[in-house]
Amino acid sequence: MGKIMAVDYGKKRCGIAVTDDMQIIASGLDTVETKDIFVFLQKYFSQNTVDAIVVGLPTDLKGNLSEIEGDIVQFIEKFKTEYSAVEIHRFDERFTSKMASFFISQSGKSKKKREEKGLIDKVSATIILQNFLEQKQR
């Protein structure tokens, strides 16, 4: 059994989280510049077995898609071309950045560290993945 990876896709950065090989626990992995995402994925996939990815679905409170959805769709299309054997799932990412900021603030990290956007992206990806795993178990 391989890992499941979550991607919190953004215009500048992508937060990345992965599960353990048993697909039980989600852990933050890294934050990658969006322009370098496929270089990162190629290296990671060459060293690890990944069965599926979960890509955040950015919606507002009314369920309308965010403007970045067009970029995410392009990312997914390219991903399908390069990694056709890997399943792709979408998962609602509403409130994950706010939740990530809250969890980071509760962690005792310094103010400078709490405001670091890359950390928020990585924690957001972890929240997306953990929520996906919980829903999958139901």
ZIRA-V946310 format. One line per field, one symbol per residue. ss: DSSP state (@ for helix, = for strand, . for the rest). A space follows every 10 residues. Layout:
ss->???
This chain:
ss->..======.. ..=======. .....===== ===@@@@@@@ @@@@@@@..= =======.=. ....=...@@ @@@@@@@@@@ @@....==== ==...@@@@@ @@@@@@.... @@@@..@@@@ @@@@@@@@@@ @@@@@@@.
